[in-house]
Amino acid sequence: MKRTLTLLLLLAVSTVALSVPNTVIKGRVTDKETGEGLPGANITVPGTYKGAASDRDGYYKITGLSPGDYDIKASMIGYTEQLHTGVEVRINKVAQVNFELSPTVLALGQTLEVVGEKTFFEPDVTSSQQRLNSEEIDEKVVETVDDLVGDQLGVVVQDNKIHIRGGRADESMYIIDGQNIKDPLSGFTNTLYVNAAAIEELKVITGGYNAEYGQAMSGVVDISTKEGGDTYKGSIDWKSDNWLRGAVESFNTDIVKFNAGGPEPISSHLFKDVIPGKITAFISGYGHVTDTYLPVASKLYPLYNYFEPFAMREENDWHIMGKLAWTVKPGQKLTFSYDRSLNINQGYFLPRIDGGRGYPYEYEKMLDHYNTITKQAILWNSQWTHTLTPRTFYKVSLSHFYTGLHSAVQNKNYSDYNQRFDLEPINYIPDTRGNIFTRSGDGFWDTGDAENWYNYYSKNLTMKAELNTQPNNRHSIKAGLESRYTELQVVDINAPWFGETGLGRNHDYYRVYPNDGALFVQDRITYDGMIVNIGLRYDYWFPGQYVDDAVKNPETVTITDEAREKYKRETFKLFGRHGKSHLSPRLGISHPVTDNDVLYLHYGHFSQKPKGHYVYAKLNSTSEATYQLFGNPNLNPTTTVAYEMGLKHRFNANQTIEIKAYYKDMFDYPTSTRIKKYSPRYGNISYLMYVNMDYARSRGIEVRFRRRYSKYLSSNIDFTYAKATGKSSTPNTNLLVTAGKVREKPLRESSLSWDRPYRLSADIFFDMPKEANVDVLGVKIPEKWSLTMRFELESGKRYRKLIDVENNIYAKDQYGGLSDPWTRMDIRFRKDFSWNDLGFSVFIEAENVFNTKVPRIINPVTGRPYRPGDVIPITWHDDPRDLPPDNPARYDWPRRVLTGVEFRFD
């Protein structure tokens, strides 16, 4: 028996030995400036265990790879890294790959030069992420960062809110040039409107992000904006749906944008010998105005008179960005940037913390007396980068982020509002005794003003510092800290004509000064092809003196004595202020399975502080409204524990597939619950307050297939199957129950309102450059044109089924219904012309080419948007606020066709 096992073992070993392929990669690593060989350079094949070091003359040799296409990387201290993509390795054939490395004073890993086509295979990434550079962004039919993010794998867009892998809309993080732009009140991160043309690179991380990222439970959108180069270049383009008016439907849309960059003219000419180093400048501007597909007001009234020229249409979006980059000397760089956006509209497509719900159908007869919303965001950012040694560099930054939102009818003060009335028509209704009763109104307001007046701003000063070092070739350590100081103010007045206080039926006001920050450390460990990312993050948050004083004050009737003691027990105290904190471990592993397969896994804890609205709302309010929901000063951070596993396979350099699965537990979601207490002043009282009691889960499978058919044709195919369930889709459920708008809060886990089980998308890119010399069947294909097509198939929208129309009884599962799936296609065609250094292009973009009616409001009886003759709920007959049948916003945008021109210089 032992002899048999020995023979089998010897046979297995000899089989493995014989199976080692006879493949060779060899070449030389040289200094690009001197041509001399570089000894000791590290040459690796990412995604495998293979590699080599160059000898004293710079030569290297790698053997034993399976036949296929690979990327080969060379690195050395004091030189830029270089990656050769798509290297063909064949049996009994030598693949020659030579590297010419450029000397640099930057730390190892700060710069990477890619030789060849962009690689589809990224074996060293232990997270789910998608990168888009400026050229790829230019090919897409998009306008903003939200448009780009919405196209990515694992992302659902519903009611103009972005949900990443089943998370709520406030669980993602947008970062612009290293700075967090998350709104501390609402938690929304898309507060700064950034046009796509200003982006150099966009990275969307939907899972497994490192410890350097915090205050996000679902995803991170990391944006790097453009900088000026060594030469002047720029562009300006204008597109509109008015140029083909009559041939296609027009929504009175015009979009203008411009970009320009190059050496900063003043320093490079007037002070060339005075200011050391090199300064470059970049500026970008963008304007998008449209009357949309919905009814519009005759005029909008922005916050300031000098904003009126920017309120040209129903929706008005503006953005300007400027950046100066000063390379003082190699290894020392200072950048300064300014971003500003302005949005003026009536909230049709704007998610807001103040309860905006889209198109206000009940005000359709008097949109001139509905709110105009003025939304501003301003980001100042300065950053210093300094390379200390070839293995170490650091960054420090200081930024100020302002965001504000003002919502008012005709820019009136709330004290000047007129009470609204629904007067017409007047119906005369006889009873059985012959008496005549009158009933006025049809659910649509006829006179007066909308009831809400709202003003909000926050000012955020952020300081950050990061240190990157590589003590040896196996470890790359990054550590950092950040601190943010915030001033936040809210004034919210509802129906100001009610009551005797002058503050209406319901009101809230507070100004608070919270601060928060974090410390993190992470290590990227490389061992013979295996990558391990391990990190730890510590987040802290101080809600501010406003909360501490409210807790101490015995007159704060919404805080019980038990709650005061609990607040002291569950917070730590520093410099006289109470705070909370959370520790988040992260672990990611990327492990080669074969020469063309990489398995990666990730486990992590992710947390974020409560939204300001959940903490501060009505803590000191004297409002006498019937239905109120109070903030809770003792809310804990919300936490996600996420697991992910993925497999990347490379068929060849031009064809890859990635399959991944994830599971997320989301704890301590805020929800509303009823609190009862006895007050010596008010007796027995009961009220609703936010508490950490809700829970949700998300799980799914994602597949991405990428193929480059030739230099001129490529495609992506993405598929997602996912499920998002939880106790409730909004923390306000119990408030809705109290107000009689919802029968009861679900006791069991059910589908969340934004759950979309499946989505399939395909992108096809044609690019026929100058001198392509391509012919088909002997016919030469025209050159200098490009074509982009995107197709989407997505499951329908969740809704609550009405199971008994006569008695108005709904199913217990709040979002158990799912409407029919929908499809959509977008196309963009562009033709380029040139003359000397000037370029000229004409293009046409068509969104929703087949004019698909994508539902936004579902009839709970039929499971689709209302059609004439459909059975409808009883409430729809006389209350347009409860999903009315004829609401023009029940469908999303119809087909849009824009034509445009672009001028370029370089």
N, C-alpha and C positions, 0 to 999 in steps of 0.2 A: 504493500500500500504506500509506504514512504517513497519507494523507488518510483512509483507511478506519479505521485504528487511532484517529485523532483523533476521528472521528465516533462510534466505539464508546465511547471514553472520555467524551466529552461526554454521550452518551446515558446512560451508567452514572451519571455524577455527577448529571444532572438527575433520573434515576429515584430516586436516594437522596434528593435534595432534596425531590422531590415526596412521598416516602414518610414524611417527618417528620410525625408525627401532630399534629393541632391539639388539643392537650390543655393545660390550665392548672391549676396548683395555686397558690393565693395566700391570703394572710392577714396577720395581724399578730402580732408577738411583744411582749408587755407584761409589766411588773412586776406580779406578783400582788397585792402589797400596795398599790401606788400607782396602778396602772392606766396608768402612763405607758409609751409605746413605748420599746423597747430597740434602739438602733442597733448594728449590727455583729454581731448574733447569727448563728450559723452554722446554716443549715437544710439538712439532707441527706436523701436518699432511700437508705437502706442497701441495698446490693446493686446499685446503679447508679452511673453517673458524674454523675448530675444533682444539683444543689444550688443554693443561693443564699445571699446575705447580706442581712440586713434593712437598710433605709435609715435615715435619721436619725430617722424617726418610727416605726420598727419594722415597716414593711411589707416584704413580700417577694413574689416571683413566680417559679415554676418552670414551664418549658414543655418540650414535646418528649418526654414520656414516652409509651410505648405504652399503650393502654387496658388497664386491669387494676386490681388491688387492691395497695396499697402501704402501707408503714410510713413515717411522716414524723417526723424527729427534729430537735429544736432544742437548741442548747447555747450557753452563754456563760459566760465567766469570772465567778465570783461568784454563779452561779445553779445550781439543780439542772437536770439534763438532763430533757427530757420527750419521750416517744415516743407518737405517736398511731398506733394500729394499724388495719388494715383500711380505709384511706381509698380510696374508689372514684374512679377516674380514667376519665372517658369523653370521647369525641370531641365537640367543640363544646359542652362543658359545663364550667363552672368548679367545681373542688373547693375549698371554703372550709375552711381549717384554721387556727385561731387558737391561739396558745400563751400560757399564763399561767405564767411561771417564778417560782419562789419564791427569794428571796435566801438564800444560805448562805455560811458561812465555810469549808465543806469544799472540798477540791480538786475540780477538774473531773473528772467521771467516778466520783466516790465514791457518788453517789446518782442513781438514775434513776426517774422517775415514769412509769408506763405508763397511758395513757388508752385504754380499749377492752379487747377480749379479748386473752388471752395470744397472742403471735405464734408461729406455727409455723415462720416463715422467719427464720433467723439467718445472714445472709450474711457477717457479720464474724468468724465463728468458723472458725479454720483447723485445727481438730482434730475428731476424732470424740467427741462428748460428748452426754450426755443429762441434762437437769436435771429434777428433781421438786421442787415446793414442798410445803408442809405440807398444803394442800388436796388435792393430787393423791395424796399418800401416804395420807391418810385414806380415800380411795376404794378402795385396794387390799387384797387378802386377804394381808396380810403381818404379821409380828411384829417382825422384826429388820432390821438393815442388810443382812445376808447375803441375806435373802429379797428385798429390793428390788434388790440388785445382780444376783441370779440371774435376774431377769426381764428384764434389759437385753439389747440387741442385742450379739452377739459374746461372750456369757458362757456357759460350760458349767459345770454343777454336777455333780460326780461324787464319790461316797463322802464327801459333806459338805465337799468342797474346791471352791474357786472357781478356775476357769481362764479367763483373759481372752485371747481371740484366740490360743489354742493354747499359751499359756505355762504354766509350772508354777505350782503353788498358792502358792509363796512369792515370785512375781514382781510382785504388786500391792502397792499402798500405800494404807492407810486413814489419813486425816487428819481430826482432830476439832478444829474451831475453830483451825486452823492448826498443830496439833501432830501429829507422826508417832507412831503407836502400833504400829509394827512390832516384833515380838519379835526381839531380836538373836540368839537361839539357833536358833529354828526357822525364822525368816523369815516366819512367819504374821502376818497383819496384823489379823485379826479377833479379837484377844486380849481386847479390851474389848467386852463384850456391851452394845450400845446399842439401846434399844427405839425403834421407828419413831415413836412418838408424841412423842418429845423432839426431833425433827428439824425445823428450819425450812426447810432446803434441802439436797438431795442432788445432787451432781454426779458422774457416772460418766464418766471419760475413758478410752476404750479405745484411743486412738491419737493421736499427734501432740501430746502435751502439751508445754508450754513449759519453759524452763530452770529455772523456779522449783521444779519437781518433780524429785526425784531418788530414788535407791535403789528404783527400780521399773522393770521392763523390759516389763511387759505392760499395766498399767492403774493408774489413780489413782481412789480414791473419796474425794471431798472433802465433808465433812459440816459444816454450820453448824447448831448447836443453837439452840433458841429462847431468847428473852429476854423479860423482863416488859415490859408496855406502860404507857400512861398511866392505864389503868383496870384494876380487878381483874377477872380472868376465869379460869375453870378448868373442869375436867371430871373425872369419875371413871366408870370403866366396869368391868363384870365380865361375862365370858362363860365358858361351860362347856359340855361335852358331857354333863353329868350331868342337865340339866334335861329332856332328852327321852329319858332312859334307858328302854330298852324299845322305843321307836319307832325309834331309831337306835343303832348300836353306840357304846358309851362306852369311852373309854380313861382315864377318871378324870382329865380335864383341867380345870384352872381357870386363868384368866388375869385378873389384876386390874391396872389401871394408873390413875394419876391425874396431872394437870397443874394447876398454879396459878401465876399470875403477875400482876404489877402493881407499883405504887410500893412500894418497901421501907418497911414500916410504921414502923420505929423512927426512921429519919432524916426521913421525911416528916411525922411528927407531933411527936416530942419534940425533934428538933434541926433543925427546918426553917430557923431563922434562923442556925444555927451552921455547918452544912455547906453549902458552896456547890453550886450545880447541882442535878442530879436523879439519884436512885439508884432503879433498878428491880430486882426480884428475880423469879426463876423457879425452880420446883422440879418435878421429875418423878420418879415412882416406878413400878416395874413388877415383877410377879411372874408367872412361868409355871411351873406344876407339872403333871406328867402321869406316868402309868404306862406310856405308849407302847403299841405293839401287840406288843411282845416280852415274853417272860417276865421277871419282876422278882425282885429279892431281897426278903426280908422286912423288911430294915432297911439303911440306909446309915450309914456311920461317917465323918463329915467330920473335917477336921484338928483343929478346936477344938470343945470341948464347947458353947460358946455359938453355934456354927453349927447345932447339931442341930435347933432349931425351923425352920430353913430347908431341912432335908432331909426334906420331907414325902412325896415320891413318888420314883419311879425317876429322873426328870429334873427338876431344879430350877434355874431360871434367874431371877436377880434383878438389878435395876439401879436405881440412884438417881443423880440428877443435880441439882445446884443451881448457879445462876449469879447473880452480882451485876454490874450494869452501872452505872457512875457516870460520867455526863456532867458533868464539872467545869465546863465552859463550852463554848459552841459551838466545835467543832474539837478538843476535848480529851476523851478518853474512856478510862476504865480499866475493864477487865472481869476478874472472877475467877470461876473455875468449878471444880467438883469433880464428878468422875464416878467411880462405883464399881460394879463388877459382881461377882457371885458365882455360880458354877456348881458344883453338886454332883450327881454322876451316876456311872455305871460305864463311861463312855466309849463307849456304843453309837453315838453320832452325833458324836463329838468327834475331829477329826484331831489327832494328837499326835506330837511328835518322839521320844517314848520308845517308839515302836513299836506303840501301840494300833491295833487293826485292826477296831474295831467290835464287834458283838455276839460275846461269847466262847462259841461254841456248845459247845466241849469242856468247859466248866464249867457246863453247863445244869443238872446234878444238884446243884450246890453253889454257886449264885450268892452265897449269904451268905458264902462264903469267897473271893470274887473281889474285886478292888480297888475301893475307893471313891475317886473322883477329886474333889479340891477345887481349883477353879481360881479365882484372884482377879486382878482388875486394878483399879488405882487411878490416876486422872489428876488432878493438880493443875495448873491453868493460869492464869497472869496475863498480861494483854496491855495495853499502853499505845499508843493511837493519837493522833497529834498532827498537825494540819494547820498547816503553817508559812506557806504562801501559797496563794492560789487555784489554784496549779498544782503544789504540792508537799506531800506528807505522808509520814510515816514510822510504822512500827510496831516495837515491841520487845516481846519476850515471854520469860518464864521459866516452865518447866514441869518437873514431876517425874512420871515414869510408872513404876509398879511393876506387874509381872506375876509370878505364881507359880503353880506346879502341884505338888500333892502327891498321890501315888498309893500306897495301901497297903491291905492286907487288914485290915479292922476296926480301922484306925488303929493297928496294932501297929508296934513297932519291928521291923526286919528280923531281929534276933537272936531274936525270939519266934516266928518263922514255923515251921510244922510241914510236914514234907515231904509232898508230894502223892503219891497212889497211885491207880492204876487197877486195882481188884481184881475187880470183878464184870463179867460172869459168869465162872465157871471152866469152861472147855471141856476135855473129855477126848477126846484124838485118838489113835486106834490107828494103828500103822504096819503094814506088810506082814508083819512078823515077830511080830506079836501083842503088841508092847510098847504101853503106854499113856503118852502124853505129856499134860501139862496146859499150857494157855495161858490166862492171866488177862487180863481186860480187854476193853473194846469201843471204846476210844478216848475214853471219857468219864471224867473224873476223879471219884473217889468220895469220897476223904477228903483231909485236909490243906489247904494254902493255895495260892493262886496264887503263881507264882514271882517276881513282880517287886515291887520297892520302889523308889520314885523320888521325888526332891524337887528342885525347881528354882525359882530366883527370879532376877529381874533388876531393878535399879534404874537408871533413866535420867534424868539431869538435862540439860535442853536449853535453850540460849540462842539466840535468833534476833533478827535485825534486818533490816528491809526499808525501802527508800526508793523512793518513787514520785514521778516528776516529769514534767511536760510542758513542755519548753523552748519549744515552739511548737505550732501546731495539727496538725503532721504527725507529730510524734514523741511517744511515751509510753514513758518509760524506767523500768524497774524493776530494782533491784539489791539483793542481800541476802547475808547470811552466816548460818551456823548452826554450832553446835558441841554435841556430845553426849558426855557422860561416863557410862560404864556400869560397874556392878558386877554380875557374873554368877556364879552358883554352881550346880553340878550334882552330885548324888549319885545314882548309879544302881547298884542291887544286884540281881543275878539269881540265883535259886535259892540263897539264903543257907545252906541246910543242907548244901551240898557243900563239900569242902575243909577245910583246917585253919586258914585265915586268918581265918575268921569273916565274910569278905566274899563268900562264895559261889562259884559256878561262873564268874561273870563280873561285873566291877564297873568303875566309873569314878568319879573324883571330881576336880573342879577348881573353883577360884575365880579369876576373871580380872578385869582392869580395862582393857578396851579403850576407845578413844575415836575418834570420827569427826566429820566435818563437811563443809561445802561452801561455795563461793562461786559466785554466779551473776550474770549481767547479761543483760537482754533488752530489746529495743526493738520497740515496735509502731509501724510506719510506715504512715500513711494517706495515700494519694495519689489524689484524685479517684475514690473508690469502691474502689480496690484496697487490700487490707490485706496487709502483710508482717510476720510475726513472726520475728525473728531473735534467737538467744540462744546463750549459751555457759555451760556449767556445769563446775565443777571439784570433784570429790569426793575426799576423802582419808580414810584409815583407818589407825589404829595398833592392831595386835592386842594390844599390852600387854607388860609385863615378863615375864609367865608364858611367852610364846612366845620372847622374846629369850633368856631364861635356858635354856629347853629346847634352843634351837639352839646355844648356847655350851657346854652341858654334854656332854662326850664320853661320859657314861654313858647318854645318851638314845639307845638302840640303834636306834630307828626312823628316825633321821636320819643319813644318810650324810655323809661328808666333802664329797662333791660337792654334796649338797643344802645344806650349810652355806655353801659358797662361792657357790652360786647365790642363796641368800637374801640375802647381802650385796650381790651385784651387782644384784638386781632390786628392791631396796627403797631408799628414801632415808632419811637419818638426820636427826632433828631433836630437840634437847634430850635426846640420848642414847637415843632410841627409834627403831626401824625402822618405816617405814610404806609404804603403797602409795597410788597415786592414779590418777585417770582423768579425761580431758577429754572432754566430750560436747557437740558442736555440734548445734543445732536450727534448722530453717528451715521456716516455713509461709507459704503464700501463698493468699489468697482474691481471686479475680479475676472481676468481672462479665463474663458473656458476652453476655447480653441484659438487658433490664430485669427479666426474671423468671427468669434463670438465673445461677447462680454456680458457677464451677469453683474447687476448692481442692486444693492439693497440700501434702504434708509429707514432709520427710526429717529423720531424726534418729538420734543415737546415744544409747542408754540403758544404764546400767550399775547394778550393785548389788554391794555387798561380799559375800563368801562368808558363808553361815550359820555361826554360831559352832560348831555341832556338827561341821561339816566341818573346822574348824581345830583345835579343842582336844581332840577326842575321843581319850582314851587316850594322850596325849602322854607322861605320866609314870605310866601305869598299870602295876601289877605283876600284873595279872590273868593267869591261866594258861589262859584259855578257848581251845578249839581254833579257833574261828572268830571272828576279831576284825578290825575295820576301823579304822585309825588316822587321826587328823586330820593335816592337812598345813599347817604354819605358813606355807608359801610360796604358798598359793593366790592366784590373781589374781581380780579382779572379773569377774563374768559380764557379757557385753556383748550387746546387741541392736542391729542396724542395721535400721531400719524405713523403708518407703516406703509412701505412701498417696496416693490420688487419689480425689476425690469430686465429684459434681455435685448441686446442689440446684436444684429447679425448683418454682416457685410457680404453680399453676393459678389460684388466687385466694387471698384472705385466709384462706379456710377449708379449703384443700386444697393439700397440698404432698407432694413425693416427694423422697427423697434416695437416691442410689445411690453406693456407694463400694467401692473395691477396695484391698487391702493386701497387702504381702509383707514378711516378717520373717526375717532371718537371726540365729540365736542361737548365740553362740560361747562357748567356754571353760566349758561346763557341767562341773561336777565329776562324776567317775566314779571307780570303784575299779580299781586296777591292782596287779599283784604286783611287789613290790620285793625284790631279792635282794642280800645283802651279806655280807661276812665280818666277824665280831666276834671280837677276841682273847679275849673272855670267854665267848662262846656258840658260836663257830665259825661255820659257814655257816648263815645264817638267811634266812627268806623270810616276807613278810607282805604284807597288803593295805593300801593307802593311797589317800586321795582325791587325784586330780590333775585338772588342767584339760585334758580330752581329748575331751569329748563335744560334739556339735553337733546343732542341730535347726532346722527351718524351719516356718513357718506362713504360709499364704496363704488369701485368701478374698474373697468378694463379699458385701456386706450391702445390704439394701434396706429403707427405712422409708417407709411411706405413712401420712399423717395427714389426717384429715378431720373437720371440725366440720359436722354436718348442720344443726344449729340451736343455739340457746342451751342446749338441754336434752339433746342427743344428740351424742356424738363417738366416734371410734374411732381406733385405731392398728393397723397391720399390719406386722409385722417378718418378714423372711426372711434367713437366713444360709446360704451354702454355703461351707464351709471345709475345709481339710486341714492337719493337724498331723503332721509326721513327724520322726524323729530316730534317733540311734543307740541310745538306750535311754530308758525311762520312769522309771528310778530309778538313782541312782548306786551302788546296792548290788548290781548285777547280778553282778559277779564274785564277790562274797561268797556269793551264792546258788548260783553255779556250784560254788564250793569246797565248800559244804555239801551239794551233791548235789540241791538243789531246782530247779535249772535246768540243762539239758543244756549249753548254751554261750551266750556273749554274741553277739548278732547282729553280723555284720561289716558289713552294709549298712543303709542307712536304711530304716526301716519305720514304720508307723503308731504313734503314741503311744497309751497306754492311754486317755487322755481325749479322743481324737479323735472328734468327732461331726460327720459330714459336713454335715448339714442340720438346720435348725430353722425352723419356721413358728409364729408366735404372733399372736394377735389379741386386742385389748382393746376392750371396748365399755362406754361410760359413759352411763347415763341419770341425769339430775338434774332433778327437778321441784320447783322452789322454791315458796315461798309466793307467791300471787297470780300464778301463771304464766298462768292463764286459757287453757288449751289444751283444745280439744275435738276429738274424732274422730267423724265421722258424726253430729254433733249431741250427742254424749255428752261431758260434761266429765270430763277426766282428773283423778283425785285429786291433791292437791298435797302438798308436803313429804315426799317420798320419793326414794330413789336406788337404783339397781341397777348393779352392776358384774359383768361377765363376762369371764373370760380363758380362751382356748383355746390349747393347745399341741400341736404335732405335731413329734416329734423322732426322729432316727435312733437306732437301738439302741446297745447298749454293745459296745465292742471286747473281743475275747477271743482266746485262742490255740487254734486248732483241733487236736483230737486225730484224727490221720489213720489210726492203727493202734491199735485198742483192745486187742487181744490182747497186743501188744508194748509198749504204752504209749508210742508214738512221736507226738510233736507236730510240727506244721508248723514250718518254719524261721522264718517270719514270726511274731514273737511275738504281735502283735495284728492279724493279717490278717483274722480273723473279725469279723463285725458282726451282732449279733442284730437281730430284727425291730423296726421302729419302733413307737412308742407314742404315744398321745394322752391328753390330760388336760384337764379343765375345772374351773375354780373359779368360784363365784358368791357374791356378797354383796348382801343386800337390807337396806335401812334405812328406817325410818319415824320421822319427827320429830314431836314435839308441843312446845308452848310454853305458858307461863303467866307473864305479866309478864316479868321478867328471867331466868326459869328455863327451861331446856330439858330435854326428856326424849326419849330415843330407845330403840326396840327394834330389834334386828337379828338376822339369821341369816347365818352363813357356812358354806359347804360347799366343802371341798377335795376334789379328785378325785371329782367328782360321780358319774361313771359307774363308780367303783370299779375303775379300770384297774389291772392288775397290772404295775407298772413293775419290770423286773428289776434286781437288784443283783448277783447271783451267777449266772454262766452255766455251764451244762453244756457242756464243750468238745466233746462228742460230737454233741449235737443243736442247739447254738446257741441254747438257751433255758433258763430256769430249770427245775430238775428237776420232772418229773411222774411219778406212779406208773407203772411199766412201762417207763420210759425206760432205754436202755442208758447205763451210767455208766462212768467210768474205774476201773481196778483199785484205785487208791489211795483211792477214795471208800468202798470197802467196809469199811475198818477204820481210817481216819484222818480224823476229823471236822475236823481242822485244815486239810485239803486240800480245801476247797470241798465240804462234805458235802451229800448230796441233800435231807435233810429240814430243813435249817437254816431257821428261821422268818424269818431276815433275808435270804433270797434274793430277797424282794420289798420294795419301798419301802412307805411308808405307804399303807394302804387309805383308803377314803372316811372323812372326818371331818366331822361337822356340829356346829357350836357356835352356841348362842343366847346373846344378851346384852342388857344394858341399859346406858344411859349417862345421866348427869345432868350438866348444864352450867349455869354461871352466868356472866353478863357484864353 
